Amino acid sequence: MSKVRDENDTVMDEARVLIDLVIGKGCPACQKIIQHLCEEDPELAHKLRLR
C-alpha cells in the first residue's frame, strides 16, 4: 500500500494501480478485494454491482 500511495499523485491513480496489482494476482485475490469492498462500503459495492 505504501508503494501505491507514494508513487501516485491522485486517488484515482492509486485506485487504478491497486486494481491492476490485484488483477495480476489472480482470481482468489480479486474475490478477496470484492469481499472487502462489500463489507467496508456496501453502497459502493451496490453501485459497482458486486452483490
CHARMM internal coordinates of N, CA and C (Angstrom, degrees):
IC EDIT
DIST 1 N 1 CA 1.4478
DIST 1 CA 1 C 1.5239
ANGL 1 N 1 CA 1 C 110.99
DIST 1 C 2 N 1.3120
ANGL 1 CA 1 C 2 N 117.17
DIHE 1 N 1 CA 1 C 2 N -38.43
DIST 2 N 2 CA 1.4703
ANGL 1 C 2 N 2 CA 119.65
DIHE 1 CA 1 C 2 N 2 CA 179.73
DIST 2 CA 2 C 1.5169
ANGL 2 N 2 CA 2 C 110.75
DIHE 1 C 2 N 2 CA 2 C -60.42
DIST 2 C 3 N 1.3178
ANGL 2 CA 2 C 3 N 116.37
DIHE 2 N 2 CA 2 C 3 N -42.09
DIST 3 N 3 CA 1.4584
ANGL 2 C 3 N 3 CA 120.18
DIHE 2 CA 2 C 3 N 3 CA 179.82
DIST 3 CA 3 C 1.5279
ANGL 3 N 3 CA 3 C 110.63
DIHE 2 C 3 N 3 CA 3 C -62.39
DIST 3 C 4 N 1.3291
ANGL 3 CA 3 C 4 N 116.64
DIHE 3 N 3 CA 3 C 4 N -42.74
DIST 4 N 4 CA 1.4721
ANGL 3 C 4 N 4 CA 120.77
DIHE 3 CA 3 C 4 N 4 CA 178.93
DIST 4 CA 4 C 1.5209
ANGL 4 N 4 CA 4 C 109.87
DIHE 3 C 4 N 4 CA 4 C -62.05
DIST 4 C 5 N 1.3176
ANGL 4 CA 4 C 5 N 117.23
DIHE 4 N 4 CA 4 C 5 N -45.08
DIST 5 N 5 CA 1.4734
ANGL 4 C 5 N 5 CA 120.81
DIHE 4 CA 4 C 5 N 5 CA -178.92
DIST 5 CA 5 C 1.5266
ANGL 5 N 5 CA 5 C 111.73
DIHE 4 C 5 N 5 CA 5 C -67.15
DIST 5 C 6 N 1.3190
ANGL 5 CA 5 C 6 N 116.53
DIHE 5 N 5 CA 5 C 6 N -44.34
DIST 6 N 6 CA 1.4591
ANGL 5 C 6 N 6 CA 120.72
DIHE 5 CA 5 C 6 N 6 CA -173.71
DIST 6 CA 6 C 1.5257
ANGL 6 N 6 CA 6 C 113.55
DIHE 5 C 6 N 6 CA 6 C -71.12
DIST 6 C 7 N 1.3205
ANGL 6 CA 6 C 7 N 117.21
DIHE 6 N 6 CA 6 C 7 N -29.61
DIST 7 N 7 CA 1.4580
ANGL 6 C 7 N 7 CA 120.20
DIHE 6 CA 6 C 7 N 7 CA -172.74
DIST 7 CA 7 C 1.5332
ANGL 7 N 7 CA 7 C 113.99
DIHE 6 C 7 N 7 CA 7 C -98.64
DIST 7 C 8 N 1.3400
ANGL 7 CA 7 C 8 N 117.81
DIHE 7 N 7 CA 7 C 8 N 6.51
DIST 8 N 8 CA 1.4557
ANGL 7 C 8 N 8 CA 120.35
DIHE 7 CA 7 C 8 N 8 CA -177.91
DIST 8 CA 8 C 1.5248
ANGL 8 N 8 CA 8 C 110.34
DIHE 7 C 8 N 8 CA 8 C -132.27
DIST 8 C 9 N 1.3319
ANGL 8 CA 8 C 9 N 114.46
DIHE 8 N 8 CA 8 C 9 N 142.56
DIST 9 N 9 CA 1.4554
ANGL 8 C 9 N 9 CA 120.01
DIHE 8 CA 8 C 9 N 9 CA -174.40
DIST 9 CA 9 C 1.5267
ANGL 9 N 9 CA 9 C 113.97
DIHE 8 C 9 N 9 CA 9 C -86.51
DIST 9 C 10 N 1.3146
ANGL 9 CA 9 C 10 N 117.82
DIHE 9 N 9 CA 9 C 10 N -32.23
DIST 10 N 10 CA 1.4634
ANGL 9 C 10 N 10 CA 120.08
DIHE 9 CA 9 C 10 N 10 CA -175.57
DIST 10 CA 10 C 1.5204
ANGL 10 N 10 CA 10 C 110.90
DIHE 9 C 10 N 10 CA 10 C -120.47
DIST 10 C 11 N 1.3034
ANGL 10 CA 10 C 11 N 115.70
DIHE 10 N 10 CA 10 C 11 N 161.03
DIST 11 N 11 CA 1.4617
ANGL 10 C 11 N 11 CA 121.60
DIHE 10 CA 10 C 11 N 11 CA 177.60
DIST 11 CA 11 C 1.5243
ANGL 11 N 11 CA 11 C 109.79
DIHE 10 C 11 N 11 CA 11 C -62.51
DIST 11 C 12 N 1.3271
ANGL 11 CA 11 C 12 N 116.81
DIHE 11 N 11 CA 11 C 12 N -38.24
DIST 12 N 12 CA 1.4704
ANGL 11 C 12 N 12 CA 119.93
DIHE 11 CA 11 C 12 N 12 CA 178.65
DIST 12 CA 12 C 1.5199
ANGL 12 N 12 CA 12 C 110.99
DIHE 11 C 12 N 12 CA 12 C -62.33
DIST 12 C 13 N 1.3310
ANGL 12 CA 12 C 13 N 116.94
DIHE 12 N 12 CA 12 C 13 N -41.66
DIST 13 N 13 CA 1.4653
ANGL 12 C 13 N 13 CA 119.96
DIHE 12 CA 12 C 13 N 13 CA 177.32
DIST 13 CA 13 C 1.5196
ANGL 13 N 13 CA 13 C 111.09
DIHE 12 C 13 N 13 CA 13 C -63.91
DIST 13 C 14 N 1.3347
ANGL 13 CA 13 C 14 N 116.65
DIHE 13 N 13 CA 13 C 14 N -41.40
DIST 14 N 14 CA 1.4587
ANGL 13 C 14 N 14 CA 121.06
DIHE 13 CA 13 C 14 N 14 CA 178.47
DIST 14 CA 14 C 1.5232
ANGL 14 N 14 CA 14 C 110.66
DIHE 13 C 14 N 14 CA 14 C -60.67
DIST 14 C 15 N 1.3295
ANGL 14 CA 14 C 15 N 116.09
DIHE 14 N 14 CA 14 C 15 N -46.17
DIST 15 N 15 CA 1.4640
ANGL 14 C 15 N 15 CA 120.61
DIHE 14 CA 14 C 15 N 15 CA -179.77
DIST 15 CA 15 C 1.5253
ANGL 15 N 15 CA 15 C 111.04
DIHE 14 C 15 N 15 CA 15 C -62.23
DIST 15 C 16 N 1.3156
ANGL 15 CA 15 C 16 N 116.12
DIHE 15 N 15 CA 15 C 16 N -43.27
DIST 16 N 16 CA 1.4670
ANGL 15 C 16 N 16 CA 121.04
DIHE 15 CA 15 C 16 N 16 CA -179.43
DIST 16 CA 16 C 1.5275
ANGL 16 N 16 CA 16 C 110.96
DIHE 15 C 16 N 16 CA 16 C -61.27
DIST 16 C 17 N 1.3088
ANGL 16 CA 16 C 17 N 116.82
DIHE 16 N 16 CA 16 C 17 N -46.20
DIST 17 N 17 CA 1.4681
ANGL 16 C 17 N 17 CA 121.19
DIHE 16 CA 16 C 17 N 17 CA -179.71
DIST 17 CA 17 C 1.5283
ANGL 17 N 17 CA 17 C 110.43
DIHE 16 C 17 N 17 CA 17 C -65.62
DIST 17 C 18 N 1.3287
ANGL 17 CA 17 C 18 N 117.10
DIHE 17 N 17 CA 17 C 18 N -42.58
DIST 18 N 18 CA 1.4618
ANGL 17 C 18 N 18 CA 120.68
DIHE 17 CA 17 C 18 N 18 CA 179.43
DIST 18 CA 18 C 1.5257
ANGL 18 N 18 CA 18 C 110.88
DIHE 17 C 18 N 18 CA 18 C -61.31
DIST 18 C 19 N 1.3207
ANGL 18 CA 18 C 19 N 116.87
DIHE 18 N 18 CA 18 C 19 N -45.31
DIST 19 N 19 CA 1.4648
ANGL 18 C 19 N 19 CA 120.35
DIHE 18 CA 18 C 19 N 19 CA 178.90
DIST 19 CA 19 C 1.5230
ANGL 19 N 19 CA 19 C 110.93
DIHE 18 C 19 N 19 CA 19 C -62.89
DIST 19 C 20 N 1.3262
ANGL 19 CA 19 C 20 N 116.90
DIHE 19 N 19 CA 19 C 20 N -42.63
DIST 20 N 20 CA 1.4686
ANGL 19 C 20 N 20 CA 120.05
DIHE 19 CA 19 C 20 N 20 CA 177.72
DIST 20 CA 20 C 1.5243
ANGL 20 N 20 CA 20 C 111.33
DIHE 19 C 20 N 20 CA 20 C -60.50
DIST 20 C 21 N 1.3237
ANGL 20 CA 20 C 21 N 116.97
DIHE 20 N 20 CA 20 C 21 N -41.26
DIST 21 N 21 CA 1.4610
ANGL 20 C 21 N 21 CA 120.70
DIHE 20 CA 20 C 21 N 21 CA 178.68
DIST 21 CA 21 C 1.5241
ANGL 21 N 21 CA 21 C 111.68
DIHE 20 C 21 N 21 CA 21 C -63.64
DIST 21 C 22 N 1.3237
ANGL 21 CA 21 C 22 N 116.38
DIHE 21 N 21 CA 21 C 22 N -43.51
DIST 22 N 22 CA 1.4640
ANGL 21 C 22 N 22 CA 120.65
DIHE 21 CA 21 C 22 N 22 CA -179.46
DIST 22 CA 22 C 1.5200
ANGL 22 N 22 CA 22 C 110.48
DIHE 21 C 22 N 22 CA 22 C -65.37
DIST 22 C 23 N 1.3309
ANGL 22 CA 22 C 23 N 117.46
DIHE 22 N 22 CA 22 C 23 N -45.12
DIST 23 N 23 CA 1.4641
ANGL 22 C 23 N 23 CA 120.83
DIHE 22 CA 22 C 23 N 23 CA 179.01
DIST 23 CA 23 C 1.5277
ANGL 23 N 23 CA 23 C 110.38
DIHE 22 C 23 N 23 CA 23 C -57.92
DIST 23 C 24 N 1.3183
ANGL 23 CA 23 C 24 N 115.80
DIHE 23 N 23 CA 23 C 24 N -39.68
DIST 24 N 24 CA 1.4618
ANGL 23 C 24 N 24 CA 120.20
DIHE 23 CA 23 C 24 N 24 CA 179.96
DIST 24 CA 24 C 1.5219
ANGL 24 N 24 CA 24 C 113.65
DIHE 23 C 24 N 24 CA 24 C -64.92
DIST 24 C 25 N 1.3263
ANGL 24 CA 24 C 25 N 116.80
DIHE 24 N 24 CA 24 C 25 N -20.18
DIST 25 N 25 CA 1.4669
ANGL 24 C 25 N 25 CA 120.56
DIHE 24 CA 24 C 25 N 25 CA -179.28
DIST 25 CA 25 C 1.5261
ANGL 25 N 25 CA 25 C 112.50
DIHE 24 C 25 N 25 CA 25 C -88.50
DIST 25 C 26 N 1.3295
ANGL 25 CA 25 C 26 N 117.75
DIHE 25 N 25 CA 25 C 26 N -6.64
DIST 26 N 26 CA 1.4631
ANGL 25 C 26 N 26 CA 120.94
DIHE 25 CA 25 C 26 N 26 CA 174.04
DIST 26 CA 26 C 1.5182
ANGL 26 N 26 CA 26 C 115.27
DIHE 25 C 26 N 26 CA 26 C 101.45
DIST 26 C 27 N 1.3173
ANGL 26 CA 26 C 27 N 113.65
DIHE 26 N 26 CA 26 C 27 N -179.21
DIST 27 N 27 CA 1.4703
ANGL 26 C 27 N 27 CA 121.85
DIHE 26 CA 26 C 27 N 27 CA -174.85
DIST 27 CA 27 C 1.5349
ANGL 27 N 27 CA 27 C 114.54
DIHE 26 C 27 N 27 CA 27 C -59.66
DIST 27 C 28 N 1.3288
ANGL 27 CA 27 C 28 N 119.18
DIHE 27 N 27 CA 27 C 28 N -44.13
DIST 28 N 28 CA 1.4675
ANGL 27 C 28 N 28 CA 118.03
DIHE 27 CA 27 C 28 N 28 CA -179.34
DIST 28 CA 28 C 1.5395
ANGL 28 N 28 CA 28 C 112.16
DIHE 27 C 28 N 28 CA 28 C -59.47
DIST 28 C 29 N 1.3190
ANGL 28 CA 28 C 29 N 117.16
DIHE 28 N 28 CA 28 C 29 N -39.57
DIST 29 N 29 CA 1.4664
ANGL 28 C 29 N 29 CA 120.71
DIHE 28 CA 28 C 29 N 29 CA 178.99
DIST 29 CA 29 C 1.5262
ANGL 29 N 29 CA 29 C 110.36
DIHE 28 C 29 N 29 CA 29 C -67.33
DIST 29 C 30 N 1.3234
ANGL 29 CA 29 C 30 N 116.52
DIHE 29 N 29 CA 29 C 30 N -39.49
DIST 30 N 30 CA 1.4697
ANGL 29 C 30 N 30 CA 120.45
DIHE 29 CA 29 C 30 N 30 CA 178.32
DIST 30 CA 30 C 1.5255
ANGL 30 N 30 CA 30 C 110.38
DIHE 29 C 30 N 30 CA 30 C -63.13
DIST 30 C 31 N 1.3232
ANGL 30 CA 30 C 31 N 117.04
DIHE 30 N 30 CA 30 C 31 N -42.94
DIST 31 N 31 CA 1.4633
ANGL 30 C 31 N 31 CA 120.48
DIHE 30 CA 30 C 31 N 31 CA 178.96
DIST 31 CA 31 C 1.5323
ANGL 31 N 31 CA 31 C 111.16
DIHE 30 C 31 N 31 CA 31 C -62.87
DIST 31 C 32 N 1.3188
ANGL 31 CA 31 C 32 N 116.96
DIHE 31 N 31 CA 31 C 32 N -38.12
DIST 32 N 32 CA 1.4691
ANGL 31 C 32 N 32 CA 120.52
DIHE 31 CA 31 C 32 N 32 CA 178.84
DIST 32 CA 32 C 1.5239
ANGL 32 N 32 CA 32 C 111.43
DIHE 31 C 32 N 32 CA 32 C -64.61
DIST 32 C 33 N 1.3246
ANGL 32 CA 32 C 33 N 117.18
DIHE 32 N 32 CA 32 C 33 N -43.67
DIST 33 N 33 CA 1.4597
ANGL 32 C 33 N 33 CA 118.62
DIHE 32 CA 32 C 33 N 33 CA -178.72
DIST 33 CA 33 C 1.5285
ANGL 33 N 33 CA 33 C 111.05
DIHE 32 C 33 N 33 CA 33 C -70.10
DIST 33 C 34 N 1.3361
ANGL 33 CA 33 C 34 N 116.65
DIHE 33 N 33 CA 33 C 34 N -34.75
DIST 34 N 34 CA 1.4664
ANGL 33 C 34 N 34 CA 119.93
DIHE 33 CA 33 C 34 N 34 CA 176.21
DIST 34 CA 34 C 1.5233
ANGL 34 N 34 CA 34 C 109.88
DIHE 33 C 34 N 34 CA 34 C -64.20
DIST 34 C 35 N 1.3317
ANGL 34 CA 34 C 35 N 116.65
DIHE 34 N 34 CA 34 C 35 N -44.98
DIST 35 N 35 CA 1.4606
ANGL 34 C 35 N 35 CA 120.84
DIHE 34 CA 34 C 35 N 35 CA 178.13
DIST 35 CA 35 C 1.5255
ANGL 35 N 35 CA 35 C 110.68
DIHE 34 C 35 N 35 CA 35 C -59.83
DIST 35 C 36 N 1.3166
ANGL 35 CA 35 C 36 N 116.52
DIHE 35 N 35 CA 35 C 36 N -44.21
DIST 36 N 36 CA 1.4621
ANGL 35 C 36 N 36 CA 121.04
DIHE 35 CA 35 C 36 N 36 CA 179.99
DIST 36 CA 36 C 1.5342
ANGL 36 N 36 CA 36 C 110.89
DIHE 35 C 36 N 36 CA 36 C -62.58
DIST 36 C 37 N 1.3193
ANGL 36 CA 36 C 37 N 117.25
DIHE 36 N 36 CA 36 C 37 N -44.39
DIST 37 N 37 CA 1.4636
ANGL 36 C 37 N 37 CA 120.50
DIHE 36 CA 36 C 37 N 37 CA 178.19
DIST 37 CA 37 C 1.5226
ANGL 37 N 37 CA 37 C 111.26
DIHE 36 C 37 N 37 CA 37 C -61.43
DIST 37 C 38 N 1.3220
ANGL 37 CA 37 C 38 N 116.77
DIHE 37 N 37 CA 37 C 38 N -41.42
DIST 38 N 38 CA 1.4639
ANGL 37 C 38 N 38 CA 120.79
DIHE 37 CA 37 C 38 N 38 CA 179.49
DIST 38 CA 38 C 1.5278
ANGL 38 N 38 CA 38 C 111.57
DIHE 37 C 38 N 38 CA 38 C -62.65
DIST 38 C 39 N 1.3161
ANGL 38 CA 38 C 39 N 116.79
DIHE 38 N 38 CA 38 C 39 N -37.62
DIST 39 N 39 CA 1.4658
ANGL 38 C 39 N 39 CA 121.16
DIHE 38 CA 38 C 39 N 39 CA -179.62
DIST 39 CA 39 C 1.5229
ANGL 39 N 39 CA 39 C 111.80
DIHE 38 C 39 N 39 CA 39 C -76.63
DIST 39 C 40 N 1.3216
ANGL 39 CA 39 C 40 N 117.00
DIHE 39 N 39 CA 39 C 40 N -42.46
DIST 40 N 40 CA 1.4627
ANGL 39 C 40 N 40 CA 121.24
DIHE 39 CA 39 C 40 N 40 CA -173.62
DIST 40 CA 40 C 1.5256
ANGL 40 N 40 CA 40 C 113.97
DIHE 39 C 40 N 40 CA 40 C -83.61
DIST 40 C 41 N 1.3272
ANGL 40 CA 40 C 41 N 117.48
DIHE 40 N 40 CA 40 C 41 N -30.26
DIST 41 N 41 CA 1.4585
ANGL 40 C 41 N 41 CA 120.08
DIHE 40 CA 40 C 41 N 41 CA -177.79
DIST 41 CA 41 C 1.5344
ANGL 41 N 41 CA 41 C 109.95
DIHE 40 C 41 N 41 CA 41 C -144.71
DIST 41 C 42 N 1.3421
ANGL 41 CA 41 C 42 N 116.33
DIHE 41 N 41 CA 41 C 42 N 76.87
DIST 42 N 42 CA 1.4599
ANGL 41 C 42 N 42 CA 120.19
DIHE 41 CA 41 C 42 N 42 CA -177.24
DIST 42 CA 42 C 1.5332
ANGL 42 N 42 CA 42 C 113.31
DIHE 41 C 42 N 42 CA 42 C -57.92
DIST 42 C 43 N 1.3138
ANGL 42 CA 42 C 43 N 117.14
DIHE 42 N 42 CA 42 C 43 N -34.43
DIST 43 N 43 CA 1.4662
ANGL 42 C 43 N 43 CA 120.07
DIHE 42 CA 42 C 43 N 43 CA 179.80
DIST 43 CA 43 C 1.5352
ANGL 43 N 43 CA 43 C 110.92
DIHE 42 C 43 N 43 CA 43 C -64.42
DIST 43 C 44 N 1.3240
ANGL 43 CA 43 C 44 N 116.90
DIHE 43 N 43 CA 43 C 44 N -45.28
DIST 44 N 44 CA 1.4625
ANGL 43 C 44 N 44 CA 120.78
DIHE 43 CA 43 C 44 N 44 CA 176.90
DIST 44 CA 44 C 1.5239
ANGL 44 N 44 CA 44 C 110.37
DIHE 43 C 44 N 44 CA 44 C -63.74
DIST 44 C 45 N 1.3116
ANGL 44 CA 44 C 45 N 117.18
DIHE 44 N 44 CA 44 C 45 N -43.10
DIST 45 N 45 CA 1.4657
ANGL 44 C 45 N 45 CA 121.10
DIHE 44 CA 44 C 45 N 45 CA 178.98
DIST 45 CA 45 C 1.5265
ANGL 45 N 45 CA 45 C 110.30
DIHE 44 C 45 N 45 CA 45 C -58.81
DIST 45 C 46 N 1.3250
ANGL 45 CA 45 C 46 N 116.17
DIHE 45 N 45 CA 45 C 46 N -40.32
DIST 46 N 46 CA 1.4652
ANGL 45 C 46 N 46 CA 120.08
DIHE 45 CA 45 C 46 N 46 CA 177.98
DIST 46 CA 46 C 1.5240
ANGL 46 N 46 CA 46 C 110.92
DIHE 45 C 46 N 46 CA 46 C -65.03
DIST 46 C 47 N 1.3337
ANGL 46 CA 46 C 47 N 116.84
DIHE 46 N 46 CA 46 C 47 N -45.48
DIST 47 N 47 CA 1.4601
ANGL 46 C 47 N 47 CA 120.76
DIHE 46 CA 46 C 47 N 47 CA 179.12
DIST 47 CA 47 C 1.5204
ANGL 47 N 47 CA 47 C 112.14
DIHE 46 C 47 N 47 CA 47 C -61.66
DIST 47 C 48 N 1.3343
ANGL 47 CA 47 C 48 N 115.77
DIHE 47 N 47 CA 47 C 48 N -34.75
DIST 48 N 48 CA 1.4701
ANGL 47 C 48 N 48 CA 120.64
DIHE 47 CA 47 C 48 N 48 CA 178.94
DIST 48 CA 48 C 1.5240
ANGL 48 N 48 CA 48 C 111.81
DIHE 47 C 48 N 48 CA 48 C -85.45
DIST 48 C 49 N 1.3249
ANGL 48 CA 48 C 49 N 116.51
DIHE 48 N 48 CA 48 C 49 N -0.43
DIST 49 N 49 CA 1.4710
ANGL 48 C 49 N 49 CA 123.56
DIHE 48 CA 48 C 49 N 49 CA 179.98
DIST 49 CA 49 C 1.5371
ANGL 49 N 49 CA 49 C 111.27
DIHE 48 C 49 N 49 CA 49 C 57.61
DIST 49 C 50 N 1.3242
ANGL 49 CA 49 C 50 N 114.82
DIHE 49 N 49 CA 49 C 50 N 44.43
DIST 50 N 50 CA 1.4603
ANGL 49 C 50 N 50 CA 120.37
DIHE 49 CA 49 C 50 N 50 CA 178.27
DIST 50 CA 50 C 1.5120
ANGL 50 N 50 CA 50 C 111.12
DIHE 49 C 50 N 50 CA 50 C -86.59
DIST 50 C 51 N 1.2947
ANGL 50 CA 50 C 51 N 117.73
DIHE 50 N 50 CA 50 C 51 N -13.34
DIST 51 N 51 CA 1.4701
ANGL 50 C 51 N 51 CA 121.68
DIHE 50 CA 50 C 51 N 51 CA 179.12
DIST 51 CA 51 C 1.4825
ANGL 51 N 51 CA 51 C 109.78
DIHE 50 C 51 N 51 CA 51 C -111.57
END
COOR INIT
IC SEED 1 N 1 CA 1 C
IC BUILD
